[in-house]
Amino acid sequence: MNTIIQNILVFSALILALGFIIKTYFWSPKKKKTKVCGGDDDCGCH
């Protein structure tokens, strides 16, 4: 009984880890290009 629960926990942790890796590296949305700051408009890019 304990090995069944242990296997379920291990496989669920593996699935969560793979899902996190796929979400962050392969399925991330395209990053928008930042606009060039000209002057003192306080855009936070300096």
Backbone as JSON, one array per atom type, in Angstrom:
{
  "sequence": "MNTIIQNILVFSALILALGFIIKTYFWSPKKKKTKVCGGDDDCGCH",
  "N": [[0.82, -1.2, 0.0], [1.94, 1.26, 0.78], [3.89, 1.63, -1.17], [2.37, 2.08, -3.43], [1.15, 4.56, -2.93], [3.45, 6.07, -2.67], [4.5, 5.86, -5.28], [2.49, 7.17, -6.71], [2.75, 9.78, -5.68], [5.36, 10.38, -6.52], [5.16, 10.27, -9.34], [3.25, 12.28, -9.75], [4.65, 14.52, -8.85], [6.68, 14.53, -10.74], [5.21, 15.02, -13.08], [4.22, 17.58, -12.49], [6.64, 19.0, -12.36], [7.65, 18.7, -14.99], [5.58, 19.97, -16.37], [5.9, 22.58, -15.4], [8.44, 23.22, -16.45], [7.93, 23.05, -19.2], [5.99, 25.04, -19.45], [7.41, 27.38, -18.7], [9.67, 27.55, -20.41], [9.09, 26.68, -23.05], [6.45, 27.31, -23.75], [6.04, 29.95, -23.28], [4.75, 33.28, -23.54], [5.37, 35.55, -26.26], [7.78, 38.04, -25.71], [7.24, 41.49, -25.43], [8.76, 44.11, -27.25], [10.67, 46.63, -25.71], [9.96, 50.07, -25.6], [11.9, 52.77, -26.91], [13.3, 55.06, -24.73], [12.94, 58.49, -24.66], [13.98, 61.38, -23.4], [12.55, 62.76, -20.39], [10.47, 60.9, -19.49], [10.05, 59.05, -17.5], [9.98, 56.13, -17.71], [11.11, 53.91, -16.59], [13.21, 52.47, -17.66], [15.83, 53.13, -17.35]],
  "CA": [[0.0, 0.0, 0.0], [2.79, 2.43, 0.85], [4.59, 1.82, -2.45], [1.42, 2.66, -4.39], [1.04, 5.99, -2.6], [4.74, 6.67, -2.99], [4.6, 5.97, -6.73], [1.56, 8.23, -7.14], [3.35, 11.06, -5.33], [6.54, 10.6, -7.37], [4.73, 10.58, -10.7], [2.58, 13.58, -9.76], [5.7, 15.53, -8.75], [7.35, 14.55, -12.04], [4.33, 15.69, -14.03], [4.22, 19.0, -12.16], [7.94, 19.57, -12.73], [7.7, 18.79, -16.45], [4.64, 21.02, -16.76], [6.51, 23.88, -15.1], [9.51, 23.45, -17.41], [7.32, 23.31, -20.51], [5.32, 26.33, -19.39], [8.32, 28.52, -18.61], [10.66, 27.65, -21.47], [8.63, 26.4, -24.4], [5.11, 27.8, -24.0], [5.95, 31.31, -22.76], [4.32, 34.23, -24.57], [6.43, 36.38, -26.83], [8.0, 39.26, -24.96], [7.13, 42.69, -26.24], [9.97, 44.94, -27.26], [10.51, 47.86, -24.95], [10.08, 51.29, -26.4], [13.09, 53.56, -26.61], [12.97, 56.22, -23.93], [13.53, 59.73, -25.09], [13.62, 62.49, -22.52], [12.28, 62.47, -18.98], [9.1, 60.4, -19.32], [10.04, 58.14, -16.36], [9.43, 54.84, -18.11], [11.71, 52.88, -15.78], [14.19, 51.65, -18.39], [17.18, 53.64, -17.1]],
  "C": [[0.86, 1.25, 0.0], [3.53, 2.68, -0.46], [3.66, 2.41, -3.5], [1.3, 4.16, -4.16], [2.34, 6.71, -2.95], [4.9, 6.85, -4.49], [3.67, 7.06, -7.27], [2.16, 9.59, -6.85], [4.55, 11.38, -6.21], [6.12, 10.99, -8.77], [4.0, 11.92, -10.78], [3.61, 14.71, -9.65], [6.46, 15.65, -10.07], [6.51, 15.28, -13.08], [4.28, 17.19, -13.76], [5.53, 19.67, -12.57], [8.06, 19.72, -14.25], [6.75, 19.86, -16.97], [5.21, 22.4, -16.51], [7.61, 24.21, -16.11], [8.94, 23.78, -18.78], [6.67, 24.68, -20.53], [6.3, 27.49, -19.43], [9.25, 28.65, -19.8], [10.11, 27.5, -22.87], [7.3, 27.07, -24.74], [4.93, 29.22, -23.48], [5.53, 32.26, -23.87], [5.49, 35.06, -25.06], [6.55, 37.68, -26.03], [7.92, 40.45, -25.9], [8.42, 43.48, -26.16], [9.69, 46.22, -26.48], [10.73, 49.05, -25.86], [11.32, 52.06, -25.97], [12.65, 54.81, -25.85], [13.69, 57.45, -24.48], [13.08, 60.84, -24.17], [13.38, 62.0, -21.1], [10.87, 61.95, -18.78], [8.99, 59.33, -18.24], [9.43, 56.78, -16.71], [10.07, 53.69, -17.34], [12.76, 52.04, -16.5], [15.62, 52.16, -18.19], [17.68, 53.15, -15.77]]
}
